[in-house]
Amino acid sequence: MESEEFGSIEDLMVEVDVNVKRLSEVFRFILKYQILAQAGGMEFAGLREYAPGMDDATKIDWKASLRAKKLYVKEYEDERDLDVYILLDTSASMIFGTGEKLKSEYAAVVAATIANSAIDSGDNVGFSMFNDEIVYTIPPSNDSITYYRILKSVTNPKYYGGGCNLEGALTTLVNTVQDKTMLFIISDYVGVGPTWDNALKMLSGKLTKIFGIMVRDERDSYIPEGIGYIRLSDSQSNKYVTINLDAVRDRYNQLAAEQEEDYSRKFHQSRSLLIKVYTKEPFIGPLVKYLEMGV
């Protein structure tokens, strides 16, 4: 995507930096919740120096701190082995937009912000891009280089185009992602096929939590009045058709609403959450809300 059609790495970094702090706080909150919820099975791993503003003061080991004359916190194994994994849809339908950003550009900002926030919170981050197949993968790591590798990949046009084989991508992750993982699936969910939710159910039974982020352009969801005739092309088949949008608007809007409701229901049935965001709207507020609901 590093071309006139897509934003540069530098532009992407600026947008990500604006959102990182608030989302990082939520990741720390989620991690703390997971620790408290699983306290009975935690294994003590040692002590480390207390980081003001980063660590929970209730975890300070006062006996060790008095002996060393420095503040230390107890660290548990569960605090250090929770991964965050981001699965990003790069199919042809994502290269569409009627606003300031294409869906692919908006999704790239979301993916990069999640990655940077998770790394900032001390989590390992893994990343995959997919269309007809998985086209790029970064194994989980909390090294800062992971963030820059993600930035470079989401701005590379060679990874974009083709269909959306979400079922195949999820099936691959079943065999490659560790159990203690929070998975983020970022997609417009266009052309995903009829059976992708089977793989979602299988994966949700393995992972800690799955969050779906449905990135939509307004025209994915509804057609306004008064547009008239328009010529459309199918990005996957290259076929063209001329349509009177006023004649099909009501039916289109109804089918789009039913489709989005169906996706939300399938995520719910898989004990996962789906959040819909439009490319003309800020994503950080809704995303923070749903992440806090997801714990």
For each residue, the residues with C-beta under 8 A, 3 or more apart:
1: 5 6 7 104 105 108 154 155 156 157 160
2: 6 8 9 155 156 157
3: 6 157
4:
5: 1 95 102 157
6: 1 2 3 102 104 105 108 155 157
7: 1 11 12 105 108 155
8: 2 11 12 155
9: 2 12 13 151 152 155
10: 13 14
11: 7 8 14 15
12: 7 8 9 15 16 108 109 112 151 154 155
13: 9 10 16 17 112 151
14: 10 11 17 18
15: 11 12 18 19 109 113
16: 12 13 19 20 109 112 113 116 151
17: 13 14 20 116
18: 14 15
19: 15 16 22 23 109 113 117 283 284
20: 16 17 23 24 113 116 117 120
21: 24 25
22: 19 25 26 284 288
23: 19 20 26 27 113 114 117 284 287 288 291
24: 20 21 27 28 117 120 121
25: 21 22 28 29
26: 22 23 29 30 117 288 291 292
27: 23 24 30 31 84 117 118 120 121 123 291
28: 24 25 31 32 54 121
29: 25 26 32 33 292 295
30: 26 27 33 34 182 291 292 294 295
31: 27 28 34 35 79 82 121 122 123
32: 28 29 35 36 56
33: 29 30 36 37 295
34: 30 31 37 38 78 82 208 295
35: 31 32 38 39 42 76 78 79
36: 32 33 39
37: 33 34
38: 34 35 41 42 78
39: 35 36 42
40:
41: 38 78
42: 35 38 39 76 77 78
43: 76 77 78
44: 74 75 76 77
45: 75 76 77 79 80
46: 75
47: 61 64 72 73 74 75
48: 72 73 75
49: 70 71 72 73
50: 55 57 60 65 70 71 72 73
51: 54 55
52: 55
53:
54: 28 51
55: 50 51 52 59 60 73
56: 32 59 73
57: 50 60
58:
59: 55 56 73 74
60: 50 55 57 65 71 72 73
61: 47 64 65 72 73 74
62: 65 66
63: 66 67
64: 47 61 67 68 72
65: 50 60 61 62 68 69 70 71 72
66: 62 63 69
67: 63 64
68: 64 65 72
69: 65 66
70: 49 50 65
71: 49 50 60 65
72: 47 48 49 50 60 61 64 65 68
73: 47 48 49 50 55 56 59 60 61
74: 44 47 59 61
75: 44 45 46 47 48 79 80
76: 35 42 43 44 45 79 80
77: 42 43 44 45 80 81
78: 34 35 38 41 42 43 81 82 180
79: 31 35 45 75 76 82 122
80: 45 75 76 77 122
81: 77 78 124 178 180
82: 31 34 78 79 123 124 180 181 182 208
83: 123 124 125 126 140 177 178 180 181 182
84: 27 114 115 118 123 124 125 126 140 181 182 184
85: 125 126 127 128 140 173 177 181 182 183 184
86: 111 114 115 125 126 127 128 150 183 184 186
87: 128 130 169 170 173 183 184 185 186 187
88: 107 108 111 127 128 129 130 154 186 187
89: 94 107 130 131 164 166 185 186 187 188 189
90: 94 104 129 130 131 135 159 160 161
91: 94 130 131 132 160 161 162 163 164 190 191
92: 95 131 160 161 162 163 235 236
93: 96 103 164 188 190 191 235 236
94: 89 90 91 102 103 104 107 160 187 188 215
95: 5 92 102 103 104 160 161 235
96: 93 102 103 217 235
97: 100 101 102 103 105 106 217 279
98: 217 218 219
99: 217 218 279 280
100: 97 279 280
101: 97 105 106 279
102: 5 6 94 95 96 97 105 106 279
103: 93 94 95 96 97 106 107 188 215 216 217 279
104: 1 6 90 94 95 107 108 160
105: 1 6 7 97 101 102 108 109 279
106: 97 101 102 103 109 110 215 277 279 283
107: 88 89 94 103 104 110 111 186 187 188 213 215
108: 1 6 7 12 88 104 105 111 112 154 155
109: 12 15 16 19 105 106 112 113 283
110: 106 107 113 114 186 213 215 277 283 287
111: 86 88 107 108 114 115 127 150 154 184 186
112: 12 13 16 108 109 115 116 147 150 151 154
113: 15 16 19 20 23 109 110 116 117 284
114: 23 84 86 110 111 117 118 184
115: 84 86 111 112 118 119 125 127 146 147 150
116: 16 17 20 112 113 119 120 147
117: 19 20 23 24 26 27 113 114 120 121
118: 27 84 114 115 121 123 124 125 142
119: 115 116 122 123 125 142 143 144 146 147
120: 20 24 27 116 117
121: 24 27 28 31 117 118
122: 31 79 80 119 142
123: 27 31 82 83 84 118 119 142
124: 81 82 83 84 118 140 141 142
125: 83 84 85 86 115 118 119 138 140 141 142 146 147 150
126: 83 84 85 86 137 138 139 140 141 177 181
127: 85 86 88 111 115 136 137 138 146 149 150 153
128: 85 86 87 88 134 136 137 138 169 172 173
129: 88 90 134 135 136 137 153 154 159
130: 87 88 89 90 91 133 134 135 164 165 166 168 169
131: 89 90 91 92 135 159 160 161 162 163 164 165
132: 91 162 163 164 165 168
133: 130 165 168 169
134: 128 129 130 137 168 169 172
135: 90 129 130 131 159
136: 127 128 129 153 159
137: 126 127 128 129 134
138: 125 126 127 128 141 146 149 150 153
139: 126
140: 83 84 85 124 125 126 178 181
141: 124 125 126 138 145 146
142: 118 119 122 123 124 125 146
143: 119 146
144: 119 147 148
145: 141 148 149
146: 115 119 125 127 138 141 142 143 149 150
147: 112 115 116 119 125 144 150 151
148: 144 145 151 152
149: 127 138 145 146 152 153
150: 86 111 112 115 125 127 138 146 147 153 154
151: 9 12 13 16 112 147 148 154 155
152: 9 148 149 155 156
153: 127 129 136 138 149 150 156 159
154: 1 12 88 108 111 112 129 150 151 159
155: 1 2 6 7 8 9 12 108 151 152
156: 1 2 152 153 159
157: 1 2 3 5 6 160
158:
159: 90 129 131 135 136 153 154 156
160: 1 90 91 92 94 95 104 131 157
161: 90 91 92 95 131
162: 91 92 131 132 236
163: 91 92 131 132 191 236
164: 89 91 93 130 131 132 187 189 190 191 192 193
165: 130 131 132 133 168 169 193
166: 89 130 169 170 185 187 189 192 193 196 199
167: 170 171 192 193 195 196 198 199
168: 130 132 133 134 165 171 172 199
169: 87 128 130 133 134 165 166 172 173
170: 87 166 167 173 174 185 196 199 200 202 203
171: 167 168 174 175 199 202
172: 128 134 168 169 175 176
173: 85 87 128 169 170 176 177 183 203
174: 170 171 177 199 202 203 206
175: 171 172
176: 172 173
177: 83 85 126 173 174 181 183 203 206 207
178: 81 83 140 181
179: 206 207 208
180: 78 81 82 83 207 208
181: 82 83 84 85 126 140 177 178 207 208
182: 30 82 83 84 85 207 208 209 210 211
183: 85 86 87 173 177 203 207 209 210 211
184: 84 85 86 87 111 114 210 211 212 213
185: 87 89 166 170 210 211 212 213
186: 86 87 88 89 107 110 111 213 215
187: 87 88 89 94 107 164 166 190 192 212 213 214 215
188: 89 93 94 103 107 214 215 216 217 220
189: 89 164 166 192 212 214 263
190: 91 93 164 187 220
191: 91 93 163 164 236
192: 164 166 167 187 189 196
193: 164 165 166 167 196
194:
195: 167 198 199
196: 166 167 170 192 193 199 200
197: 200 201 266 269 270
198: 167 195 201 202
199: 166 167 168 170 171 174 195 196 202 203
200: 170 196 197 203 204 210 266 267 270 272
201: 197 198 204 205 269 270
202: 170 171 174 198 199 205 206
203: 170 173 174 177 183 199 200 206 207 210
204: 200 201 207 210 270 271 272
205: 201 202
206: 174 177 179 202 203
207: 177 179 180 181 182 183 203 204 210
208: 34 82 179 180 181 182
209: 182 183 272 273 294 295
210: 182 183 184 185 200 203 204 207 267 270 272 273
211: 182 183 184 185 272 273 274 275 290 291 294
212: 184 185 187 189 263 267 272 273 274 275
213: 107 110 184 185 186 187 274 275 277 283 287
214: 187 188 189 260 263 274 275 276 277
215: 94 103 106 107 110 186 187 188 277 279
216: 103 188 220 221 260 276 277 278 279
217: 96 97 98 99 103 188 220 278 279
218: 98 99 221 222 278 279 280
219: 98 222 223
220: 188 190 216 217 256
221: 216 218 253 256 257 260 278
222: 218 219 252 253 256 257
223: 219 227 245 248 249 252 253
224: 227 249
225: 246 249
226: 246
227: 223 224 230 245 246
228: 244 245 246
229: 242 243 244 245
230: 227 242 243 245
231: 240 241 242 243
232: 240 241 242 243
233: 238 239 240
234: 237 238 239 240
235: 92 93 95 96 238
236: 92 93 162 163 191
237: 234
238: 233 234 235
239: 233 234
240: 231 232 233 234
241: 231 232
242: 229 230 231 232
243: 229 230 231 232 247 248
244: 228 229 247 248
245: 223 227 228 229 230 248 249 252
246: 225 226 227 228 249
247: 243 244
248: 223 243 244 245 251 252
249: 223 224 225 245 246 252 253
250: 253 254
251: 248 254 255
252: 222 223 245 248 249 255 256
253: 221 222 223 249 250 256 257
254: 250 251 257 258
255: 251 252 258 259
256: 220 221 222 252 253 259 260
257: 221 222 253 254 260 261
258: 254 255 261 262
259: 255 256 262 263
260: 214 216 221 256 257 263 264 276
261: 257 258 264 265
262: 258 259 265 266
263: 189 212 214 259 260 266 267 274
264: 260 261 267 268 274 276
265: 261 262 268 269
266: 197 200 262 263 269 270
267: 200 210 212 263 264 270 272 273 274
268: 264 265 271 272 273 274
269: 197 201 265 266
270: 197 200 201 204 210 266 267
271: 204 268
272: 200 204 209 210 211 212 267 268
273: 209 210 211 212 267 268 290 293 294
274: 211 212 213 214 263 264 267 268
275: 211 212 213 214 286 287 290
276: 214 216 260 264
277: 106 110 213 214 215 216 281 283 286 287
278: 216 217 218 221 281
279: 97 99 100 101 102 103 105 106 215 216 217 218
280: 99 100 218
281: 277 278 286
282: 285
283: 19 106 109 110 213 277 286 287
284: 19 22 23 113 287 288
285: 282 288 289
286: 275 277 281 283 289 290
287: 23 110 213 275 277 283 284 290 291
288: 22 23 26 284 285 291 292
289: 285 286 292 293
290: 211 273 275 286 287 293 294
291: 23 26 27 30 211 287 288 294 295
292: 26 29 30 288 289 295
293: 273 289 290
294: 30 209 211 273 290 291
295: 29 30 33 34 209 291 292
